[in-house]
Amino acid sequence: MEKKVIVGSVIAGLLVSMGAMGAATAQSATTPVAMSEEKAIEIALAEVPGTVQETELEKEDGKQVYEIEILTADGVEMEVEIDVATGTVLEVEADDDGDDDHDGKDDDDKATK
């Protein structure tokens, strides 16, 4: 009789742990990426031709977006934001990292008048 109780406890423990693993897997799958990074890069390069410098997957205003930094042929760094769910280009702007002239000094340190 004691053996049956131990075996039953082991089986119950396994079922509980498998259920917890399934719940964790289901929770991590609730925010799938609807678009591949490669597709987002393709869309961004159609908008701004150049060389991709960096790609980030971020969440902005409750949406997943790819931020793709592109260096254009004339040396301008551009950032293209693409909605992951729809593939829509949300924003295209010059990437302002505070050092546009690449001299190692932040442009914010310069006096403006």
Backbone as XML, in Angstrom:
<?xml version="1.0"?>
<chain id="A" units="angstrom">
  <residue number="1" name="MET">
    <atom name="N" x="0.825" y="-1.204" z="0.000"/>
    <atom name="CA" x="0.000" y="0.000" z="0.000"/>
    <atom name="C" x="0.867" y="1.264" z="0.000"/>
  </residue>
  <residue number="2" name="GLU">
    <atom name="N" x="1.933" y="1.244" z="0.788"/>
    <atom name="CA" x="2.815" y="2.404" z="0.876"/>
    <atom name="C" x="3.467" y="2.693" z="-0.471"/>
  </residue>
  <residue number="3" name="LYS">
    <atom name="N" x="3.796" y="1.658" z="-1.232"/>
    <atom name="CA" x="4.399" y="1.817" z="-2.550"/>
    <atom name="C" x="3.454" y="2.552" z="-3.502"/>
  </residue>
  <residue number="4" name="LYS">
    <atom name="N" x="2.174" y="2.248" z="-3.438"/>
    <atom name="CA" x="1.179" y="2.886" z="-4.306"/>
    <atom name="C" x="1.093" y="4.385" z="-4.009"/>
  </residue>
  <residue number="5" name="VAL">
    <atom name="N" x="1.177" y="4.761" z="-2.747"/>
    <atom name="CA" x="1.107" y="6.165" z="-2.357"/>
    <atom name="C" x="2.321" y="6.910" z="-2.886"/>
  </residue>
  <residue number="6" name="ILE">
    <atom name="N" x="3.501" y="6.319" z="-2.780"/>
    <atom name="CA" x="4.734" y="6.956" z="-3.249"/>
    <atom name="C" x="4.694" y="7.113" z="-4.777"/>
  </residue>
  <residue number="7" name="VAL">
    <atom name="N" x="4.302" y="6.047" z="-5.474"/>
    <atom name="CA" x="4.222" y="6.118" z="-6.936"/>
    <atom name="C" x="3.194" y="7.161" z="-7.361"/>
  </residue>
  <residue number="8" name="GLY">
    <atom name="N" x="2.062" y="7.204" z="-6.683"/>
    <atom name="CA" x="1.031" y="8.202" z="-6.990"/>
    <atom name="C" x="1.532" y="9.611" z="-6.751"/>
  </residue>
  <residue number="9" name="SER">
    <atom name="N" x="2.303" y="9.826" z="-5.704"/>
    <atom name="CA" x="2.860" y="11.147" z="-5.402"/>
    <atom name="C" x="3.866" y="11.571" z="-6.466"/>
  </residue>
  <residue number="10" name="VAL">
    <atom name="N" x="4.696" y="10.627" z="-6.904"/>
    <atom name="CA" x="5.687" y="10.935" z="-7.938"/>
    <atom name="C" x="4.994" y="11.324" z="-9.241"/>
  </residue>
  <residue number="11" name="ILE">
    <atom name="N" x="3.986" y="10.554" z="-9.611"/>
    <atom name="CA" x="3.242" y="10.854" z="-10.848"/>
    <atom name="C" x="2.551" y="12.213" z="-10.740"/>
  </residue>
  <residue number="12" name="ALA">
    <atom name="N" x="1.949" y="12.501" z="-9.608"/>
    <atom name="CA" x="1.286" y="13.796" z="-9.420"/>
    <atom name="C" x="2.301" y="14.932" z="-9.509"/>
  </residue>
  <residue number="13" name="GLY">
    <atom name="N" x="3.478" y="14.740" z="-8.923"/>
    <atom name="CA" x="4.530" y="15.757" z="-8.990"/>
    <atom name="C" x="4.985" y="16.010" z="-10.408"/>
  </residue>
  <residue number="14" name="LEU">
    <atom name="N" x="5.137" y="14.941" z="-11.178"/>
    <atom name="CA" x="5.531" y="15.094" z="-12.581"/>
    <atom name="C" x="4.479" y="15.843" z="-13.382"/>
  </residue>
  <residue number="15" name="LEU">
    <atom name="N" x="3.227" y="15.524" z="-13.157"/>
    <atom name="CA" x="2.143" y="16.204" z="-13.881"/>
    <atom name="C" x="2.106" y="17.690" z="-13.548"/>
  </residue>
  <residue number="16" name="VAL">
    <atom name="N" x="2.311" y="18.024" z="-12.274"/>
    <atom name="CA" x="2.306" y="19.439" z="-11.864"/>
    <atom name="C" x="3.474" y="20.166" z="-12.507"/>
  </residue>
  <residue number="17" name="SER">
    <atom name="N" x="4.667" y="19.569" z="-12.493"/>
    <atom name="CA" x="5.817" y="20.255" z="-13.073"/>
    <atom name="C" x="5.687" y="20.389" z="-14.592"/>
  </residue>
  <residue number="18" name="MET">
    <atom name="N" x="5.104" y="19.387" z="-15.252"/>
    <atom name="CA" x="4.892" y="19.495" z="-16.696"/>
    <atom name="C" x="3.871" y="20.582" z="-17.009"/>
  </residue>
  <residue number="19" name="GLY">
    <atom name="N" x="2.862" y="20.728" z="-16.177"/>
    <atom name="CA" x="1.877" y="21.793" z="-16.366"/>
    <atom name="C" x="2.495" y="23.155" z="-16.202"/>
  </residue>
  <residue number="20" name="ALA">
    <atom name="N" x="3.401" y="23.305" z="-15.232"/>
    <atom name="CA" x="4.079" y="24.583" z="-15.014"/>
    <atom name="C" x="4.976" y="24.923" z="-16.193"/>
  </residue>
  <residue number="21" name="MET">
    <atom name="N" x="5.666" y="23.902" z="-16.733"/>
    <atom name="CA" x="6.512" y="24.147" z="-17.901"/>
    <atom name="C" x="5.675" y="24.565" z="-19.101"/>
  </residue>
  <residue number="22" name="GLY">
    <atom name="N" x="4.530" y="23.946" z="-19.272"/>
    <atom name="CA" x="3.642" y="24.302" z="-20.383"/>
    <atom name="C" x="3.106" y="25.713" z="-20.250"/>
  </residue>
  <residue number="23" name="ALA">
    <atom name="N" x="2.781" y="26.110" z="-19.029"/>
    <atom name="CA" x="2.282" y="27.463" z="-18.794"/>
    <atom name="C" x="3.362" y="28.485" z="-19.080"/>
  </residue>
  <residue number="24" name="ALA">
    <atom name="N" x="4.601" y="28.203" z="-18.680"/>
    <atom name="CA" x="5.702" y="29.131" z="-18.942"/>
    <atom name="C" x="5.947" y="29.259" z="-20.437"/>
  </residue>
  <residue number="25" name="THR">
    <atom name="N" x="5.893" y="28.152" z="-21.156"/>
    <atom name="CA" x="6.083" y="28.184" z="-22.597"/>
    <atom name="C" x="4.960" y="28.957" z="-23.282"/>
  </residue>
  <residue number="26" name="ALA">
    <atom name="N" x="3.732" y="28.743" z="-22.848"/>
    <atom name="CA" x="2.595" y="29.442" z="-23.445"/>
    <atom name="C" x="2.686" y="30.934" z="-23.187"/>
  </residue>
  <residue number="27" name="GLN">
    <atom name="N" x="3.149" y="31.327" z="-21.998"/>
    <atom name="CA" x="3.240" y="32.746" z="-21.675"/>
    <atom name="C" x="4.312" y="33.424" z="-22.527"/>
  </residue>
  <residue number="28" name="SER">
    <atom name="N" x="5.452" y="32.767" z="-22.743"/>
    <atom name="CA" x="6.493" y="33.394" z="-23.541"/>
    <atom name="C" x="6.097" y="33.475" z="-25.010"/>
  </residue>
  <residue number="29" name="ALA">
    <atom name="N" x="5.146" y="32.658" z="-25.423"/>
    <atom name="CA" x="4.719" y="32.666" z="-26.816"/>
    <atom name="C" x="3.569" y="33.635" z="-27.067"/>
  </residue>
  <residue number="30" name="THR">
    <atom name="N" x="3.165" y="34.400" z="-26.058"/>
    <atom name="CA" x="2.031" y="35.307" z="-26.243"/>
    <atom name="C" x="2.390" y="36.544" z="-27.056"/>
  </residue>
  <residue number="31" name="THR">
    <atom name="N" x="3.672" y="36.866" z="-27.186"/>
    <atom name="CA" x="4.071" y="38.015" z="-27.983"/>
    <atom name="C" x="5.024" y="37.571" z="-29.092"/>
  </residue>
  <residue number="32" name="PRO">
    <atom name="N" x="4.511" y="36.841" z="-30.063"/>
    <atom name="CA" x="5.387" y="36.364" z="-31.133"/>
    <atom name="C" x="5.787" y="37.500" z="-32.063"/>
  </residue>
  <residue number="33" name="VAL">
    <atom name="N" x="6.923" y="37.345" z="-32.660"/>
    <atom name="CA" x="7.377" y="38.312" z="-33.656"/>
    <atom name="C" x="6.743" y="37.907" z="-34.981"/>
  </residue>
  <residue number="34" name="ALA">
    <atom name="N" x="5.903" y="38.784" z="-35.520"/>
    <atom name="CA" x="5.138" y="38.472" z="-36.725"/>
    <atom name="C" x="5.971" y="38.613" z="-37.996"/>
  </residue>
  <residue number="35" name="MET">
    <atom name="N" x="7.113" y="39.277" z="-37.895"/>
    <atom name="CA" x="7.926" y="39.549" z="-39.082"/>
    <atom name="C" x="9.380" y="39.230" z="-38.769"/>
  </residue>
  <residue number="36" name="SER">
    <atom name="N" x="10.059" y="38.640" z="-39.717"/>
    <atom name="CA" x="11.473" y="38.343" z="-39.506"/>
    <atom name="C" x="12.300" y="39.622" z="-39.601"/>
  </residue>
  <residue number="37" name="GLU">
    <atom name="N" x="13.461" y="39.564" z="-39.002"/>
    <atom name="CA" x="14.379" y="40.697" z="-39.072"/>
    <atom name="C" x="14.796" y="40.954" z="-40.518"/>
  </residue>
  <residue number="38" name="GLU">
    <atom name="N" x="14.979" y="39.885" z="-41.276"/>
    <atom name="CA" x="15.381" y="40.020" z="-42.679"/>
    <atom name="C" x="14.326" y="40.773" z="-43.490"/>
  </residue>
  <residue number="39" name="LYS">
    <atom name="N" x="13.042" y="40.474" z="-43.247"/>
    <atom name="CA" x="11.960" y="41.160" z="-43.959"/>
    <atom name="C" x="11.921" y="42.642" z="-43.571"/>
  </residue>
  <residue number="40" name="ALA">
    <atom name="N" x="12.129" y="42.924" z="-42.281"/>
    <atom name="CA" x="12.143" y="44.318" z="-41.820"/>
    <atom name="C" x="13.290" y="45.088" z="-42.474"/>
  </residue>
  <residue number="41" name="ILE">
    <atom name="N" x="14.442" y="44.453" z="-42.600"/>
    <atom name="CA" x="15.582" y="45.094" z="-43.261"/>
    <atom name="C" x="15.264" y="45.369" z="-44.727"/>
  </residue>
  <residue number="42" name="GLU">
    <atom name="N" x="14.619" y="44.430" z="-45.377"/>
    <atom name="CA" x="14.229" y="44.607" z="-46.780"/>
    <atom name="C" x="13.314" y="45.829" z="-46.933"/>
  </residue>
  <residue number="43" name="ILE">
    <atom name="N" x="12.342" y="45.960" z="-46.038"/>
    <atom name="CA" x="11.410" y="47.095" z="-46.083"/>
    <atom name="C" x="12.153" y="48.403" z="-45.827"/>
  </residue>
  <residue number="44" name="ALA">
    <atom name="N" x="13.052" y="48.392" z="-44.829"/>
    <atom name="CA" x="13.796" y="49.607" z="-44.473"/>
    <atom name="C" x="14.693" y="50.058" z="-45.620"/>
  </residue>
  <residue number="45" name="LEU">
    <atom name="N" x="15.369" y="49.111" z="-46.259"/>
    <atom name="CA" x="16.264" y="49.473" z="-47.364"/>
    <atom name="C" x="15.502" y="49.964" z="-48.586"/>
  </residue>
  <residue number="46" name="ALA">
    <atom name="N" x="14.264" y="49.534" z="-48.761"/>
    <atom name="CA" x="13.431" y="50.065" z="-49.842"/>
    <atom name="C" x="13.080" y="51.521" z="-49.563"/>
  </residue>
  <residue number="47" name="GLU">
    <atom name="N" x="12.978" y="51.858" z="-48.288"/>
    <atom name="CA" x="12.651" y="53.226" z="-47.879"/>
    <atom name="C" x="13.887" y="54.129" z="-47.896"/>
  </residue>
  <residue number="48" name="VAL">
    <atom name="N" x="15.022" y="53.601" z="-47.388"/>
    <atom name="CA" x="16.269" y="54.361" z="-47.299"/>
    <atom name="C" x="17.403" y="53.451" z="-47.780"/>
  </residue>
  <residue number="49" name="PRO">
    <atom name="N" x="17.864" y="53.620" z="-49.002"/>
    <atom name="CA" x="18.979" y="52.793" z="-49.497"/>
    <atom name="C" x="20.269" y="53.095" z="-48.734"/>
  </residue>
  <residue number="50" name="GLY">
    <atom name="N" x="21.056" y="52.063" z="-48.494"/>
    <atom name="CA" x="22.325" y="52.237" z="-47.795"/>
    <atom name="C" x="22.790" y="50.934" z="-47.185"/>
  </residue>
  <residue number="51" name="THR">
    <atom name="N" x="23.581" y="51.046" z="-46.135"/>
    <atom name="CA" x="24.138" y="49.888" z="-45.450"/>
    <atom name="C" x="23.565" y="49.822" z="-44.038"/>
  </residue>
  <residue number="52" name="VAL">
    <atom name="N" x="23.009" y="48.674" z="-43.675"/>
    <atom name="CA" x="22.434" y="48.502" z="-42.340"/>
    <atom name="C" x="23.562" y="48.475" z="-41.318"/>
  </residue>
  <residue number="53" name="GLN">
    <atom name="N" x="23.448" y="49.327" z="-40.302"/>
    <atom name="CA" x="24.437" y="49.414" z="-39.238"/>
    <atom name="C" x="24.015" y="48.645" z="-37.991"/>
  </residue>
  <residue number="54" name="GLU">
    <atom name="N" x="22.705" y="48.690" z="-37.699"/>
    <atom name="CA" x="22.207" y="48.063" z="-36.476"/>
    <atom name="C" x="20.713" y="47.808" z="-36.611"/>
  </residue>
  <residue number="55" name="THR">
    <atom name="N" x="20.252" y="46.729" z="-35.994"/>
    <atom name="CA" x="18.828" y="46.400" z="-35.975"/>
    <atom name="C" x="18.437" y="46.061" z="-34.548"/>
  </residue>
  <residue number="56" name="GLU">
    <atom name="N" x="17.356" y="46.665" z="-34.061"/>
    <atom name="CA" x="16.862" y="46.387" z="-32.716"/>
    <atom name="C" x="15.368" y="46.098" z="-32.768"/>
  </residue>
  <residue number="57" name="LEU">
    <atom name="N" x="14.946" y="45.128" z="-31.969"/>
    <atom name="CA" x="13.525" y="44.841" z="-31.795"/>
    <atom name="C" x="13.134" y="45.451" z="-30.457"/>
  </residue>
  <residue number="58" name="GLU">
    <atom name="N" x="12.200" y="46.396" z="-30.479"/>
    <atom name="CA" x="11.803" y="47.106" z="-29.266"/>
    <atom name="C" x="10.288" y="47.181" z="-29.168"/>
  </residue>
  <residue number="59" name="LYS">
    <atom name="N" x="9.821" y="47.609" z="-28.005"/>
    <atom name="CA" x="8.397" y="47.831" z="-27.800"/>
    <atom name="C" x="8.199" y="49.326" z="-27.578"/>
  </residue>
  <residue number="60" name="GLU">
    <atom name="N" x="7.374" y="49.940" z="-28.415"/>
    <atom name="CA" x="7.078" y="51.368" z="-28.309"/>
    <atom name="C" x="5.579" y="51.568" z="-28.397"/>
  </residue>
  <residue number="61" name="ASP">
    <atom name="N" x="5.039" y="52.287" z="-27.458"/>
    <atom name="CA" x="3.597" y="52.572" z="-27.422"/>
    <atom name="C" x="2.772" y="51.293" z="-27.531"/>
  </residue>
  <residue number="62" name="GLY">
    <atom name="N" x="3.236" y="50.230" z="-26.887"/>
    <atom name="CA" x="2.506" y="48.971" z="-26.889"/>
    <atom name="C" x="2.670" y="48.137" z="-28.141"/>
  </residue>
  <residue number="63" name="LYS">
    <atom name="N" x="3.486" y="48.596" z="-29.092"/>
    <atom name="CA" x="3.713" y="47.867" z="-30.338"/>
    <atom name="C" x="5.153" y="47.387" z="-30.390"/>
  </residue>
  <residue number="64" name="GLN">
    <atom name="N" x="5.342" y="46.210" z="-31.004"/>
    <atom name="CA" x="6.696" y="45.770" z="-31.287"/>
    <atom name="C" x="7.139" y="46.436" z="-32.579"/>
  </residue>
  <residue number="65" name="VAL">
    <atom name="N" x="8.322" y="47.030" z="-32.548"/>
    <atom name="CA" x="8.864" y="47.693" z="-33.734"/>
    <atom name="C" x="10.320" y="47.292" z="-33.932"/>
  </residue>
  <residue number="66" name="TYR">
    <atom name="N" x="10.708" y="47.238" z="-35.188"/>
    <atom name="CA" x="12.121" y="47.118" z="-35.518"/>
    <atom name="C" x="12.639" y="48.524" z="-35.741"/>
  </residue>
  <residue number="67" name="GLU">
    <atom name="N" x="13.762" y="48.849" z="-35.095"/>
    <atom name="CA" x="14.469" y="50.093" z="-35.372"/>
    <atom name="C" x="15.714" y="49.707" z="-36.149"/>
  </residue>
  <residue number="68" name="ILE">
    <atom name="N" x="15.803" y="50.181" z="-37.371"/>
    <atom name="CA" x="16.905" y="49.804" z="-38.242"/>
    <atom name="C" x="17.700" y="51.055" z="-38.592"/>
  </residue>
  <residue number="69" name="GLU">
    <atom name="N" x="18.985" y="51.055" z="-38.209"/>
    <atom name="CA" x="19.875" y="52.171" z="-38.517"/>
    <atom name="C" x="20.591" y="51.871" z="-39.825"/>
  </residue>
  <residue number="70" name="ILE">
    <atom name="N" x="20.528" y="52.851" z="-40.732"/>
    <atom name="CA" x="21.108" y="52.695" z="-42.067"/>
    <atom name="C" x="22.053" y="53.861" z="-42.326"/>
  </residue>
  <residue number="71" name="LEU">
    <atom name="N" x="23.233" y="53.545" z="-42.847"/>
    <atom name="CA" x="24.182" y="54.564" z="-43.273"/>
    <atom name="C" x="24.010" y="54.748" z="-44.770"/>
  </residue>
  <residue number="72" name="THR">
    <atom name="N" x="23.614" y="55.964" z="-45.187"/>
    <atom name="CA" x="23.371" y="56.228" z="-46.604"/>
    <atom name="C" x="24.697" y="56.425" z="-47.331"/>
  </residue>
  <residue number="73" name="ALA">
    <atom name="N" x="24.639" y="56.438" z="-48.657"/>
    <atom name="CA" x="25.839" y="56.608" z="-49.481"/>
    <atom name="C" x="26.541" y="57.933" z="-49.204"/>
  </residue>
  <residue number="74" name="ASP">
    <atom name="N" x="25.779" y="58.960" z="-48.799"/>
    <atom name="CA" x="26.398" y="60.253" z="-48.506"/>
    <atom name="C" x="26.768" y="60.411" z="-47.035"/>
  </residue>
  <residue number="75" name="GLY">
    <atom name="N" x="26.785" y="59.301" z="-46.277"/>
    <atom name="CA" x="27.287" y="59.316" z="-44.914"/>
    <atom name="C" x="26.302" y="59.724" z="-43.837"/>
  </residue>
  <residue number="76" name="VAL">
    <atom name="N" x="25.027" y="59.824" z="-44.165"/>
    <atom name="CA" x="24.019" y="60.213" z="-43.179"/>
    <atom name="C" x="23.466" y="58.954" z="-42.517"/>
  </residue>
  <residue number="77" name="GLU">
    <atom name="N" x="23.413" y="58.966" z="-41.179"/>
    <atom name="CA" x="22.816" y="57.850" z="-40.453"/>
    <atom name="C" x="21.323" y="58.099" z="-40.323"/>
  </residue>
  <residue number="78" name="MET">
    <atom name="N" x="20.530" y="57.156" z="-40.838"/>
    <atom name="CA" x="19.075" y="57.255" z="-40.784"/>
    <atom name="C" x="18.538" y="56.117" z="-39.930"/>
  </residue>
  <residue number="79" name="GLU">
    <atom name="N" x="17.389" y="56.354" z="-39.313"/>
    <atom name="CA" x="16.721" y="55.321" z="-38.535"/>
    <atom name="C" x="15.325" y="55.112" z="-39.106"/>
  </residue>
  <residue number="80" name="VAL">
    <atom name="N" x="14.992" y="53.862" z="-39.382"/>
    <atom name="CA" x="13.681" y="53.508" z="-39.912"/>
    <atom name="C" x="12.989" y="52.632" z="-38.873"/>
  </residue>
  <residue number="81" name="GLU">
    <atom name="N" x="11.764" y="53.034" z="-38.465"/>
    <atom name="CA" x="10.974" y="52.235" z="-37.527"/>
    <atom name="C" x="9.875" y="51.528" z="-38.299"/>
  </residue>
  <residue number="82" name="ILE">
    <atom name="N" x="9.768" y="50.200" z="-38.073"/>
    <atom name="CA" x="8.790" y="49.388" z="-38.787"/>
    <atom name="C" x="7.937" y="48.628" z="-37.783"/>
  </residue>
  <residue number="83" name="ASP">
    <atom name="N" x="6.623" y="48.702" z="-37.954"/>
    <atom name="CA" x="5.676" y="47.960" z="-37.117"/>
    <atom name="C" x="5.814" y="46.479" z="-37.445"/>
  </residue>
  <residue number="84" name="VAL">
    <atom name="N" x="6.130" y="45.670" z="-36.442"/>
    <atom name="CA" x="6.359" y="44.242" z="-36.649"/>
    <atom name="C" x="5.088" y="43.528" z="-37.102"/>
  </residue>
  <residue number="85" name="ALA">
    <atom name="N" x="3.949" y="43.929" z="-36.586"/>
    <atom name="CA" x="2.689" y="43.244" z="-36.898"/>
    <atom name="C" x="2.219" y="43.500" z="-38.326"/>
  </residue>
  <residue number="86" name="THR">
    <atom name="N" x="2.451" y="44.709" z="-38.837"/>
    <atom name="CA" x="1.889" y="45.084" z="-40.137"/>
    <atom name="C" x="2.923" y="45.308" z="-41.237"/>
  </residue>
  <residue number="87" name="GLY">
    <atom name="N" x="4.172" y="45.543" z="-40.866"/>
    <atom name="CA" x="5.198" y="45.872" z="-41.856"/>
    <atom name="C" x="5.158" y="47.316" z="-42.288"/>
  </residue>
  <residue number="88" name="THR">
    <atom name="N" x="4.350" y="48.119" z="-41.607"/>
    <atom name="CA" x="4.209" y="49.538" z="-41.940"/>
    <atom name="C" x="5.418" y="50.327" z="-41.443"/>
  </residue>
  <residue number="89" name="VAL">
    <atom name="N" x="5.936" y="51.210" z="-42.281"/>
    <atom name="CA" x="7.002" y="52.115" z="-41.863"/>
    <atom name="C" x="6.356" y="53.197" z="-41.007"/>
  </residue>
  <residue number="90" name="LEU">
    <atom name="N" x="6.756" y="53.247" z="-39.749"/>
    <atom name="CA" x="6.166" y="54.204" z="-38.813"/>
    <atom name="C" x="6.886" y="55.542" z="-38.814"/>
  </residue>
  <residue number="91" name="GLU">
    <atom name="N" x="8.208" y="55.499" z="-39.027"/>
    <atom name="CA" x="8.978" y="56.739" z="-38.944"/>
    <atom name="C" x="10.305" y="56.557" z="-39.670"/>
  </residue>
  <residue number="92" name="VAL">
    <atom name="N" x="10.741" y="57.617" z="-40.331"/>
    <atom name="CA" x="12.063" y="57.673" z="-40.940"/>
    <atom name="C" x="12.657" y="59.001" z="-40.507"/>
  </residue>
  <residue number="93" name="GLU">
    <atom name="N" x="13.820" y="58.929" z="-39.856"/>
    <atom name="CA" x="14.449" y="60.171" z="-39.394"/>
    <atom name="C" x="15.951" y="60.015" z="-39.351"/>
  </residue>
  <residue number="94" name="ALA">
    <atom name="N" x="16.644" y="61.145" z="-39.376"/>
    <atom name="CA" x="18.093" y="61.127" z="-39.197"/>
    <atom name="C" x="18.373" y="60.668" z="-37.781"/>
  </residue>
  <residue number="95" name="ASP">
    <atom name="N" x="19.310" y="59.745" z="-37.644"/>
    <atom name="CA" x="19.664" y="59.207" z="-36.334"/>
    <atom name="C" x="20.507" y="60.238" z="-35.604"/>
  </residue>
  <residue number="96" name="ASP">
    <atom name="N" x="19.940" y="60.848" z="-34.579"/>
    <atom name="CA" x="20.620" y="61.903" z="-33.822"/>
    <atom name="C" x="21.167" y="61.310" z="-32.536"/>
  </residue>
  <residue number="97" name="ASP">
    <atom name="N" x="22.432" y="60.892" z="-32.577"/>
    <atom name="CA" x="23.052" y="60.341" z="-31.380"/>
    <atom name="C" x="23.866" y="61.383" z="-30.624"/>
  </residue>
  <residue number="98" name="GLY">
    <atom name="N" x="23.741" y="62.627" z="-31.001"/>
    <atom name="CA" x="24.459" y="63.691" z="-30.313"/>
    <atom name="C" x="25.844" y="63.949" z="-30.872"/>
  </residue>
  <residue number="99" name="ASP">
    <atom name="N" x="26.268" y="63.205" z="-31.900"/>
    <atom name="CA" x="27.590" y="63.384" z="-32.478"/>
    <atom name="C" x="27.493" y="63.216" z="-33.991"/>
  </residue>
  <residue number="100" name="ASP">
    <atom name="N" x="26.803" y="64.130" z="-34.622"/>
    <atom name="CA" x="26.554" y="64.021" z="-36.051"/>
    <atom name="C" x="27.794" y="64.212" z="-36.904"/>
  </residue>
  <residue number="101" name="ASP">
    <atom name="N" x="28.791" y="64.958" z="-36.388"/>
    <atom name="CA" x="29.957" y="65.238" z="-37.221"/>
    <atom name="C" x="31.111" y="64.277" z="-36.945"/>
  </residue>
  <residue number="102" name="HIS">
    <atom name="N" x="30.893" y="63.268" z="-36.100"/>
    <atom name="CA" x="31.839" y="62.194" z="-35.849"/>
    <atom name="C" x="33.212" y="62.683" z="-35.387"/>
  </residue>
  <residue number="103" name="ASP">
    <atom name="N" x="33.244" y="63.800" z="-34.666"/>
    <atom name="CA" x="34.518" y="64.294" z="-34.158"/>
    <atom name="C" x="34.803" y="63.816" z="-32.733"/>
  </residue>
  <residue number="104" name="GLY">
    <atom name="N" x="33.913" y="62.977" z="-32.203"/>
    <atom name="CA" x="34.102" y="62.458" z="-30.859"/>
    <atom name="C" x="33.512" y="63.340" z="-29.785"/>
  </residue>
  <residue number="105" name="LYS">
    <atom name="N" x="33.030" y="64.513" z="-30.154"/>
    <atom name="CA" x="32.428" y="65.436" z="-29.191"/>
    <atom name="C" x="30.938" y="65.509" z="-29.444"/>
  </residue>
  <residue number="106" name="ASP">
    <atom name="N" x="30.163" y="65.512" z="-28.380"/>
    <atom name="CA" x="28.720" y="65.658" z="-28.530"/>
    <atom name="C" x="28.401" y="67.043" z="-29.046"/>
  </residue>
  <residue number="107" name="ASP">
    <atom name="N" x="27.474" y="67.113" z="-29.992"/>
    <atom name="CA" x="27.054" y="68.401" z="-30.522"/>
    <atom name="C" x="26.386" y="69.246" z="-29.443"/>
  </residue>
  <residue number="108" name="ASP">
    <atom name="N" x="25.851" y="68.587" z="-28.398"/>
    <atom name="CA" x="25.196" y="69.317" z="-27.314"/>
    <atom name="C" x="26.177" y="70.184" z="-26.553"/>
  </residue>
  <residue number="109" name="ASP">
    <atom name="N" x="27.496" y="69.866" z="-26.637"/>
    <atom name="CA" x="28.509" y="70.641" z="-25.924"/>
    <atom name="C" x="28.844" y="71.933" z="-26.643"/>
  </residue>
  <residue number="110" name="LYS">
    <atom name="N" x="28.448" y="72.068" z="-27.901"/>
    <atom name="CA" x="28.765" y="73.269" z="-28.672"/>
    <atom name="C" x="27.802" y="74.405" z="-28.312"/>
  </residue>
  <residue number="111" name="ALA">
    <atom name="N" x="28.321" y="75.575" z="-28.289"/>
    <atom name="CA" x="27.471" y="76.738" z="-28.012"/>
    <atom name="C" x="26.624" y="77.035" z="-29.238"/>
  </residue>
  <residue number="112" name="THR">
    <atom name="N" x="25.349" y="77.296" z="-29.015"/>
    <atom name="CA" x="24.462" y="77.654" z="-30.122"/>
    <atom name="C" x="23.898" y="79.031" z="-29.875"/>
  </residue>
  <residue number="113" name="LYS">
    <atom name="N" x="23.885" y="79.844" z="-30.902"/>
    <atom name="CA" x="23.332" y="81.195" z="-30.789"/>
    <atom name="C" x="22.565" y="81.532" z="-32.022"/>
  </residue>
</chain>
